[in-house]
């Protein structure tokens, strides 16, 4: 069993102010795989002080210095790539293939993208006789989730480092092993002392202390809408910038002119990927009512073919969900779907056959769902798909937008212009047409209660910068 009881503060591994051990659970086996320590307000104070002091020099570092730093980070990350994939497989149950080809790759992808943007980014521009200067905002508090752990660390830390900010990271205490490796990468790459700091802990203690801290200039949060609201409330008295990437209940509209075999199959597998634990998962599939039976048959066949099992096995497509708490929540929502009269097409409550231990959930599909049912309103965060019939395209779009969320939307059509027209009418930050996904350069973020601000690529630099207008600069 691994022990990571120290925090990374001011370029050193240091003991917590007060020891508070916390067990990390391997969700595939329900066993303790590591132990960390949960931090306190005193640990946050120490980390923020280090970040504030480091900003005095790092905040005025040159573009060339930061380019060289990111290059070293990339080099070290590549040397630790398999360690990162293994950590993610262990801490959250991501299947081996997913952990290696997708989860771990995101850390490298965001570092490389930040480097590419930094090489050409315009930090200054003239406006007549005046100069507009983009400067680093300062000390950035970052709170990241467990479902795509290094993705969310990297898409925050990489642009912040690129523009000259200093950082205090609180990763999820549920998936801290990938964050531990990330901190080791930062150290080996020679990130200056105090520029990157990490304190493990829970939201009500470390998260709250970070959000409230008067010397933290901005908070970047990814997680549930409920927790994001609390971060914003804690940050309000000090008027710090808050950016949030929150929940989703994303619609997937399959239009009548789509290739149904391809569109439905793709939609089902997209929903099941990562055990359904993605905030932008296409969890509500809208289909023409006249073709509902056809859709159900295709979806049931896909669900039956999915391999659920130990994430260490090469053939596994779906591993466990991350924790007992998450497992119980999903089971309750599946039961709510049954109780409220939705048609169970595949799956249901309980573990899949042959899996007696681990937080495994049956790949579940409901049909005949109405947009007022609990399973159509609440973010389940598990491998559970709701299929909703519609009578007209306008009705489908209205139901798609009838949600407090607006992170992503999906449109399937055999006519690209048709798909574009429908996509423009969906109120969401990212629209996927016929299965397309954006690269690391495409901004990621949502409308409504799915958050504010954008991450990834050039747009990911914006929230870490202040704009200074120097009037008469060229006079």
N, C-alpha and C positions, 0 to 999 in steps of 0.2 A: 504494500500500500504506500502511495506517495504522501509525503507531508510537505505542505507549502504554507508554513505558519507565519512567514514574514511578509512585509509589504515592501514595495519598491519606491523609495522616497529619496530625492536628491542624489540620485546615482548610486544608491546603496540598498542592500537588503537589510531591513531593520525590523526589530521585534515590535509587535503592537504595544500600545500604551497599556492596555489591559488584555491579557490572554482570554480569548473566547473561542475555543475550538469548535469547528463545524464539520460534520461529515458530508462528503460528496458521494452521492449514490449513483452506481452504474445501473441505468434503468433496464438494461437487458437482463440483468440477473438479480436486481434488488439487493445488491451487496455494496458495502462501503469500498470505494476505489481510491479515495484520497481524503485528506483532512486539511482544511485551511483554517484560518482564524478570521473571525468577523471583527471589523474595526469599530472605532468609536469616534466621537466628535474630536477628541484630542488628536487622533491620527489624521483626520481631515485637516485640522488646523496646521499640523506639521507639513503635510503635503502641499497645501495651498501656499504656505509661507515659502516653501522651496520653489514652487512655480512662479510666485510673484518676484522673488529675487532673481531667478533665472531670466525672466522676461526683460530685465534691464539690458541684458546683452543680446539674448537671442532675438528679441523683438526688433533689433536693428542689424541683425546679421545680413549678409549679402545674399543675393540670389544664388551666386556661385557656391557659397558655403552650404546652402540648403539643398542645392542640387547634389552636391557631393555626399551629403548626409543621406538623402533618399536613395542614392545609388548604393551606399553601404547597407542600408536597411534591406534593400532588395536582394543583395548578395547573401546576406546572412539568412534572410527568410528562405531563400532557395535551399540553403544547407539544412534548414530545419523543417522542410516541407513535410516529410513523412511523419515527423514528431507531431506536427500540428494536426495532420489528418487523423493520426491515432488518438490524440487527445480528444478531438471532437467526436470520434466514434465511441470512445469510452464514456465521456461525460453526458452526452445527450442521445446516444443510441443511433446516430446516423449510420446507415449502411456503408460498408467499406467503399463501394464504388462512388457513392454520393460524397462521402467525406473526402475522398482523394481527388475526384474530378471537379467537384463543385464547391463544397464548403471550404476546404483549405485553399483552393485556387483564388477565392475572393480576396483573401489577404494580399496575395501577390498582385492580383489585378488592380486593386485600389492604390497600392503603392506605385505601381508602374504608371497608372493613369495620372496620379498626382504629379509625378515627375514629368510626364509629358506636358501637362498643362503648365507647370511651373516654368519650363524652359521658354515659353512664349507669352506668358501672362503679362498683360499691361497693368502695372501697378500705378502708373501716372498717365494723365492725359490733359491736354490743354483745352480750355473753353474760353476762346477769345484771349483776353489778357490774364486769365486766371488759370491756376493749376489745380486739378483734382487729383488727390493722392489717396490711394487705398493702403491703409495701415493695419497691421494685425490688431485684433480687438483686445488681446491680453491673455489672462488666465481663463482657460476653458474647462469647465466641469463636464464630464461625459459619463452617462449612465447607459449601459448596453444590456441587451437581453440574452437569453439562452438559446434561442431557436436557430439563428445564424450567427454564432458568437463572434468569430473572427471577422466576418463580413462587416458587422456593425462596429467593431472596434476599428478596423482599417479604414472604413469610409468616413470616419470622424477624425482619427488620429493623423492619417496621411495628409489631408488638406490642411489641417491645423499646423502640422510641422512645416508644410510647404510654404505657408504664408508668414510664419514667424511667431505663432502662438505657443504658449506653454500649456501643459495639460495635466489634469488630475482625472484618472479613469477609475470608475467603480464598475467593474464587470458584474454580471450576474453571479450570485453565490451558488447557483445551481450548476453553472458550467464554467468554473474558474480555471480549468486546466489549460485551455487554449489561451486565456489571458496571461497565465503564468509564462507560457512559452513566448507570447508576444513581448512581454516585459524583458525576458531574457534576450530576445532578438534586439530590442532597443538598446539594451546595455552593451551587447557585443558589437553592435554597429557604431557605438561611440556617440549616441545621443548625449549632448551635454548635460551635466548634473542639474537636476531640477526642471529640465524641459519636459520630460515625461515622468509621471509619477502614477503609481497604482495602489489603491487601497481597497481590499476586499471588504464586503459587508452587505447588509440588507438595506432595503429602501428606506424604511422608517428611521434608521439610525444614520448610516453613512450617506445615503442618498439625500436625506433631508438636510443634514449638516452641510453637504456640498451645495445644495440648491440655495440655502439661506445665506451662505458665507458672503460677507461684504467684499472680500477681495477676489471673488470669482466674477469675471466680467460677462460670461455667457454660459448657458447650460445647453447641452445637446443631449436629448433624451430619445431613446427608442424603447417602446414597450406598450403596455395597455393604455387605452384612453383614460381609464380611471387613474392610473399612476401618473400619467402625463399631466393630468389636471392638477394633481397634488404638487408636482414639481413646479408648475407655473405659479401656483398659489404661494409656495415657499419662496420663490424667486421675486415675487412682485414687490415686497417692501424695499428691495435694493435696486429695483428698476433695471435688472440685468436682462440681456437678450435671452430668449428661450426659443429653441427650435425643437420640433417634435415630429417623430415618425411613429404613428400610433396604430390603432387597429384597423381592420377592414372586413367587409362582407361583400366581396367583389362579384359583380354580375358577369356572366358569360352568356351572351345572346347568340344563339344559333339561328341564323336566318333561314328561311325556307329554301333558298337557292344554294345552301352549303352542301358540301360532301358530308353526309351525316355519319357514315362509318368513320371517316377521318376526324371530323370535328368532335363528335361525342367521345370517341376513344381518347383523343388528345385532352379533352376537358377533364375526363375522369382521371387520367394519369397525372395531369397537372395538379389536380386536387389532392391526390394521394401522396405526391412527392414530399419528402421530408416528414412523412407521417401526418401531412396536413398542417404542419406547424410553420406556416408562412403567412405573414400578415396580408400578402397580396394574392393569396390562393383564390382560384375561381370557384368559390363555395356555393354560388347560386347559378344554376344552369337554366336558362330560359329557352323553351323549345315550343314550336307550333303545336297547339293542342291536338290538331288532327294527326300529328305524327308521334304522339306521346308513347304509344305502345312500341313503335319502332325504336325510339330512343331508349326505352326501358330495357329492351332486349339487348341492344348493343352495350349499354352500360353494365348490365348484369354479367355479360360475357367477359368484359374487361375486368370487373371486380373478381370474378372467379379465377382469372389467370394470374392475379397478383401474388407474388411470393412474399409472405410475411415471416420474419424469423430473425435469428441471431444476426446482428449487424456485422459480425466478423466473417460471415459466409459470403462468398462471391456472388451467389445467386440471389441473395436477399434484395428485394426492392423496397420493402417497408420494414423499418425496425420498430422499436417501442416508442411510445411517447415519453416525454422527458422525466416524469415524476409521478408518484402516487397521487398527488393533488390534482395533476392534470388528467390522469387516468380517470379518477372519480368524477371530475367535472364533465368529461366527455361522456362517460356512461350515463350520467344524469340527463344530459342533453339528448342523447339517443333515446332514452326512455321517454323524454318529453315529446319527441317526434312521434313515437308510437302512441302515446296517450292522447295526443292532439289530432290523431286520425290520418297522419301521412301514411302512404303505402311504402312498406319496407321491401325494396327491390333486392338488396344484398346486405349481408352483415347483420348487425344488431348488437345487443348488449353482450358483455362477457368477452373473454379472450378467444382468439382463434383456436380451433381444434389442435391439440398436440402441444400447446404452449401453456404450461401450468405455472410458470414463474416469469417475471418481467412485466413491464407495463405495456403489453401489446393490446391493440385495439383492432377489432374486425374492420376491414375496409367496408364502409357502410354507405348505402345509397338509398335515399328516400325519393319517392315520386308523388305526384299529386299534391305537392306542397303549395300552400298559399303564403302570400308575403306577410301575413300577420302571425304566422306560427313562430314559436320560439326559435326553431332551427333555422328560420329565414331571417330572424332579427339579430340573434346573438352570435358573436364570433366564437365558434366552437374550438378552433385550433386543434383539430384532430382530423383523421381521414374520413370525413363525413360530408357527403355531397347532397344538396337539396335540388331536385328538379322541379321547376315551376312551369306549367303550361301557359301559353298566351294565345289570344284570339287574333290580335293585330300587332303590327310593328310598333305603333304608338303605345299600345298597352305594355308591350315588353319594355320599352324605354322608360315609361313612367314607373313601372315596378322596379326596374334596375336602379333608378334614381331615388326610390322611396326607401331610403336608409340614412341613418346619421353619418355613415362612413362615405369615403370617396377616395380610397387609395388607388385602386386599379379597376379596369374594365376590360372585357374581352369580347370580340366580335368575330363571328365566323360567317363567311359568305363566299360564294363562287364568283362574285362580281366585286372587284376591289373598290370601285366607286361607291357601290352600295354599302360596303363595310365602312368606308371612310365617312359617309354621311351619318351613319348610325353612331360611329365612334365619336364624332364631334358632339353628339347630343348627350353622351354619357358624362356625368359630373364626377370626374375622377382625374387623378394626376398622371396616371400611366394607362394608356390604352393599347392593348395587344391585338393586332389584326391577324387573323388566321395563324395563330400560334407564334407569332414573332415576339422576340424578347430583345430589349435594348442591351447594348454593351455598357462597359464601365463609364463611357463618356456621356451616357444619357441620364438626365436628371431624374431622381427618384424621390417621390413624396406625394402627399395627398391633399385633397380638398376636405372641407367640413371637419368632422371630428377625427379624421385620419391624420391631422397634424398641420404643420406650417413649416415653411422653409423647404429647401431641396438639398439632397445629398448627391454624390457621384459627379465626377467630371468637373468641368469648369464651373458649373453652377454650384458645386460643392464648396468652392472657395468663398462664395459670397458671404455666408453667415459668419465667417471667421475674420471678416474685414470691417473696419470703420472707414468712412469716407470723409476726408478732410478737404475743405475748399480753401485754397490759399489765394485770396483775392488780390489782384494787382501783382501777381507773381512775376509776370513778364513785362511789367511796365518799365 
